[in-house]
């Protein structure tokens, strides 16, 4: 029987939704492994809409579910309909939408609130012993919800290659153990069944991001 993996998206586009390269990489690696993928997103307004050329907010209003549908050719469901019994694992790609739509991390940092449906999904999968795969900024969700877990967002010292490394230190303040990993690596927290990789937290070529996400997907499926 094919394994079944839930994927939660946060919109479409790095600055206000899910990172498209990362989301596509997750889908490709899951497809290659002959996995049945169930994609979900919350039916809610985005925090804001960003012009991806200028990097500036606009006056538009867009829906997270409708925008996420662009990435998966419309094959998506409202996150409110996600059922634990229908899925063997959960993966959440990165992108600022994780910090703006799935949580308030972008504006409140470690004091953020996580979208209730996202929090419920993460807690339910964790309680059931079903693995979680998180990349880029999405490990902050586990840091907030599951203190004491082991995670990576890459490195914890900022430099040109790791411009967002301070995220690791904030996660430590939430009681998590951060493990430094290269972009093409993933960290496996065997106790909590959480697999994380840095993806675009690293200033790396897209093929290295793709490879690292491949490692994450492979390790999630081993645990499923």
DABEL-V660401 format. One record per residue. N is the residue number from 1. RES is the residue in one small letter. SS is DSSP state (~ for helix, > for strand, _ for the rest). D_LAST is the distance of its C-alpha to the last C-alpha in Angstrom with 1 decimal. Layout:
BEGIN
n=N res=RES ss=SS d_last=D_LAST
n=N res=RES ss=SS d_last=D_LAST
END
This chain:
BEGIN
n=1 res=x ss=_ d_last=12.3
n=2 res=x ss=_ d_last=10.9
n=3 res=x ss=_ d_last=7.6
n=4 res=x ss=> d_last=8.9
n=5 res=x ss=> d_last=8.9
n=6 res=x ss=> d_last=11.7
n=7 res=x ss=> d_last=14.1
n=8 res=x ss=> d_last=16.9
n=9 res=x ss=_ d_last=20.2
n=10 res=x ss=_ d_last=23.4
n=11 res=x ss=_ d_last=26.1
n=12 res=x ss=> d_last=27.3
n=13 res=x ss=_ d_last=28.7
n=14 res=x ss=_ d_last=28.2
n=15 res=x ss=_ d_last=31.1
n=16 res=x ss=_ d_last=30.3
n=17 res=x ss=_ d_last=26.9
n=18 res=x ss=> d_last=23.8
n=19 res=x ss=_ d_last=24.4
n=20 res=x ss=~ d_last=24.7
n=21 res=x ss=~ d_last=24.0
n=22 res=x ss=~ d_last=20.8
n=23 res=x ss=~ d_last=19.7
n=24 res=x ss=~ d_last=20.8
n=25 res=x ss=~ d_last=19.0
n=26 res=x ss=~ d_last=15.6
n=27 res=x ss=~ d_last=16.5
n=28 res=x ss=~ d_last=17.9
n=29 res=x ss=~ d_last=15.0
n=30 res=x ss=~ d_last=12.6
n=31 res=x ss=~ d_last=15.5
n=32 res=x ss=~ d_last=16.0
n=33 res=x ss=_ d_last=12.6
n=34 res=x ss=_ d_last=13.6
n=35 res=x ss=_ d_last=11.1
n=36 res=x ss=> d_last=12.7
n=37 res=x ss=> d_last=13.4
n=38 res=x ss=> d_last=14.9
n=39 res=x ss=> d_last=17.1
n=40 res=x ss=> d_last=18.9
n=41 res=x ss=> d_last=21.7
n=42 res=x ss=_ d_last=24.1
n=43 res=x ss=_ d_last=27.4
n=44 res=x ss=_ d_last=29.8
n=45 res=x ss=> d_last=32.3
n=46 res=x ss=_ d_last=31.4
n=47 res=x ss=_ d_last=33.0
n=48 res=x ss=_ d_last=35.2
n=49 res=x ss=_ d_last=35.5
n=50 res=x ss=> d_last=36.1
n=51 res=x ss=> d_last=38.2
n=52 res=x ss=_ d_last=36.1
n=53 res=x ss=_ d_last=39.3
n=54 res=x ss=_ d_last=41.1
n=55 res=x ss=_ d_last=38.2
n=56 res=x ss=> d_last=40.1
n=57 res=x ss=> d_last=39.3
n=58 res=x ss=_ d_last=41.1
n=59 res=x ss=_ d_last=42.5
n=60 res=x ss=_ d_last=40.0
n=61 res=x ss=_ d_last=37.5
n=62 res=x ss=_ d_last=34.2
n=63 res=x ss=> d_last=31.3
n=64 res=x ss=~ d_last=27.8
n=65 res=x ss=~ d_last=26.3
n=66 res=x ss=~ d_last=29.1
n=67 res=x ss=~ d_last=28.8
n=68 res=x ss=~ d_last=25.0
n=69 res=x ss=_ d_last=25.7
n=70 res=x ss=_ d_last=27.6
n=71 res=x ss=_ d_last=24.6
n=72 res=x ss=_ d_last=22.8
n=73 res=x ss=_ d_last=26.0
n=74 res=x ss=_ d_last=26.1
n=75 res=x ss=_ d_last=22.8
n=76 res=x ss=_ d_last=21.8
n=77 res=x ss=> d_last=21.8
n=78 res=x ss=> d_last=23.2
n=79 res=x ss=~ d_last=20.7
n=80 res=x ss=~ d_last=22.5
n=81 res=x ss=~ d_last=21.1
n=82 res=x ss=_ d_last=17.3
n=83 res=x ss=_ d_last=15.9
n=84 res=x ss=~ d_last=12.8
n=85 res=x ss=~ d_last=12.8
n=86 res=x ss=~ d_last=12.7
n=87 res=x ss=_ d_last=9.5
n=88 res=x ss=_ d_last=5.7
n=89 res=x ss=> d_last=6.1
n=90 res=x ss=> d_last=9.6
n=91 res=x ss=> d_last=11.6
n=92 res=x ss=> d_last=15.3
n=93 res=x ss=_ d_last=17.8
n=94 res=x ss=_ d_last=21.0
n=95 res=x ss=_ d_last=24.6
n=96 res=x ss=~ d_last=27.3
n=97 res=x ss=~ d_last=26.2
n=98 res=x ss=~ d_last=23.5
n=99 res=x ss=~ d_last=26.4
n=100 res=x ss=~ d_last=28.9
n=101 res=x ss=_ d_last=27.2
n=102 res=x ss=_ d_last=23.9
n=103 res=x ss=> d_last=25.8
n=104 res=x ss=_ d_last=29.3
n=105 res=x ss=~ d_last=28.4
n=106 res=x ss=~ d_last=30.8
n=107 res=x ss=~ d_last=33.8
n=108 res=x ss=~ d_last=32.9
n=109 res=x ss=~ d_last=30.7
n=110 res=x ss=~ d_last=29.4
n=111 res=x ss=~ d_last=31.3
n=112 res=x ss=_ d_last=29.3
n=113 res=x ss=_ d_last=28.0
n=114 res=x ss=> d_last=24.6
n=115 res=x ss=_ d_last=24.7
n=116 res=x ss=~ d_last=24.2
n=117 res=x ss=~ d_last=21.7
n=118 res=x ss=~ d_last=19.6
n=119 res=x ss=~ d_last=19.9
n=120 res=x ss=~ d_last=19.0
n=121 res=x ss=~ d_last=15.7
n=122 res=x ss=~ d_last=14.7
n=123 res=x ss=~ d_last=16.0
n=124 res=x ss=~ d_last=14.5
n=125 res=x ss=~ d_last=10.8
n=126 res=x ss=~ d_last=11.8
n=127 res=x ss=~ d_last=13.7
n=128 res=x ss=_ d_last=11.1
n=129 res=x ss=_ d_last=8.8
n=130 res=x ss=_ d_last=6.2
n=131 res=x ss=> d_last=6.1
n=132 res=x ss=> d_last=9.2
n=133 res=x ss=> d_last=10.8
n=134 res=x ss=> d_last=14.5
n=135 res=x ss=> d_last=17.4
n=136 res=x ss=~ d_last=21.2
n=137 res=x ss=~ d_last=22.5
n=138 res=x ss=~ d_last=19.5
n=139 res=x ss=~ d_last=18.6
n=140 res=x ss=~ d_last=21.8
n=141 res=x ss=~ d_last=20.1
n=142 res=x ss=~ d_last=17.9
n=143 res=x ss=~ d_last=21.1
n=144 res=x ss=~ d_last=23.0
n=145 res=x ss=~ d_last=20.7
n=146 res=x ss=_ d_last=19.0
n=147 res=x ss=_ d_last=21.9
n=148 res=x ss=_ d_last=21.5
n=149 res=x ss=_ d_last=18.2
n=150 res=x ss=> d_last=18.2
n=151 res=x ss=> d_last=18.3
n=152 res=x ss=_ d_last=20.0
n=153 res=x ss=_ d_last=22.1
n=154 res=x ss=_ d_last=23.8
n=155 res=x ss=_ d_last=27.0
n=156 res=x ss=_ d_last=29.1
n=157 res=x ss=_ d_last=32.5
n=158 res=x ss=_ d_last=33.8
n=159 res=x ss=_ d_last=35.4
n=160 res=x ss=_ d_last=35.8
n=161 res=x ss=_ d_last=32.3
n=162 res=x ss=_ d_last=30.7
n=163 res=x ss=_ d_last=32.8
n=164 res=x ss=_ d_last=30.4
n=165 res=x ss=_ d_last=29.6
n=166 res=x ss=~ d_last=31.1
n=167 res=x ss=~ d_last=28.0
n=168 res=x ss=~ d_last=26.5
n=169 res=x ss=~ d_last=29.5
n=170 res=x ss=~ d_last=29.2
n=171 res=x ss=~ d_last=25.6
n=172 res=x ss=~ d_last=27.0
n=173 res=x ss=~ d_last=29.6
n=174 res=x ss=_ d_last=26.9
n=175 res=x ss=_ d_last=25.9
n=176 res=x ss=_ d_last=23.0
n=177 res=x ss=> d_last=22.9
n=178 res=x ss=> d_last=23.1
n=179 res=x ss=_ d_last=22.3
n=180 res=x ss=_ d_last=24.3
n=181 res=x ss=_ d_last=22.6
n=182 res=x ss=_ d_last=24.0
n=183 res=x ss=_ d_last=23.0
n=184 res=x ss=_ d_last=21.4
n=185 res=x ss=_ d_last=19.2
n=186 res=x ss=_ d_last=16.2
n=187 res=x ss=> d_last=15.8
n=188 res=x ss=> d_last=12.9
n=189 res=x ss=> d_last=13.6
n=190 res=x ss=_ d_last=11.9
n=191 res=x ss=_ d_last=13.5
n=192 res=x ss=_ d_last=12.4
n=193 res=x ss=_ d_last=9.0
n=194 res=x ss=> d_last=10.9
n=195 res=x ss=> d_last=11.4
n=196 res=x ss=> d_last=14.9
n=197 res=x ss=> d_last=17.5
n=198 res=x ss=_ d_last=21.1
n=199 res=x ss=~ d_last=21.7
n=200 res=x ss=~ d_last=25.1
n=201 res=x ss=~ d_last=25.8
n=202 res=x ss=_ d_last=27.2
n=203 res=x ss=_ d_last=30.3
n=204 res=x ss=_ d_last=28.9
n=205 res=x ss=_ d_last=29.3
n=206 res=x ss=~ d_last=26.8
n=207 res=x ss=~ d_last=25.6
n=208 res=x ss=~ d_last=24.5
n=209 res=x ss=~ d_last=22.6
n=210 res=x ss=~ d_last=21.0
n=211 res=x ss=~ d_last=20.1
n=212 res=x ss=~ d_last=18.7
n=213 res=x ss=~ d_last=16.4
n=214 res=x ss=~ d_last=15.3
n=215 res=x ss=~ d_last=14.4
n=216 res=x ss=~ d_last=12.4
n=217 res=x ss=~ d_last=10.5
n=218 res=x ss=~ d_last=10.0
n=219 res=x ss=~ d_last=8.8
n=220 res=x ss=~ d_last=6.3
n=221 res=x ss=~ d_last=4.9
n=222 res=x ss=~ d_last=5.6
n=223 res=x ss=~ d_last=3.8
n=224 res=x ss=_ d_last=0.0
END
